[in-house]
């Protein structure tokens, strides 16, 4: 018992709270049920899962931190089975989750999203929808004032997550560009004018180019600790 307490003090872990900068809170998703935030668990069928036995969620986190060498994204825990699943941190990866919480599964995840941002568990991103139409330049300023930036899409996973997140919210938003997801015939802007990229959510769910001066809703992204 003494060794476990010492280990706890060294790591500074508190479930559902924060100690020494490490946060583990209940896991939820905005993507599995449209327009609704739902508690979820990680899909235990993912190859990155390591399964252990633990007497509590706290013990599960401690064991998983050791097992992953501090490279822990989150856990699943089922108390009736003392089942503990460790989810490692990965880049450019889609974390499958389920809202069918069989056997009273509890999941906890570590992230440092600001309170005004939504944590997207599937891709480990912090997003904030700005429900106010504005041009690209003003949208950039609004995001910057929130210590963030306009959404920067880096891969197909982030593109898919952003589209699902926005699907029931608004028809188009401005974004930045790294990953390419143009719709058929796009971009089709005229030479000599400044164009920005927007999501077309309904019906195509693809990218389009439009004048940066046009008013759109926007999506801010806050950089999250990897």
Order of alpha helices (4+ residues) and beta strands (2+ residues): alpha-beta-beta-beta-beta-beta-beta-beta-alpha-beta-beta-beta-beta-beta-beta-alpha-beta-beta-alpha-beta-beta-beta-beta
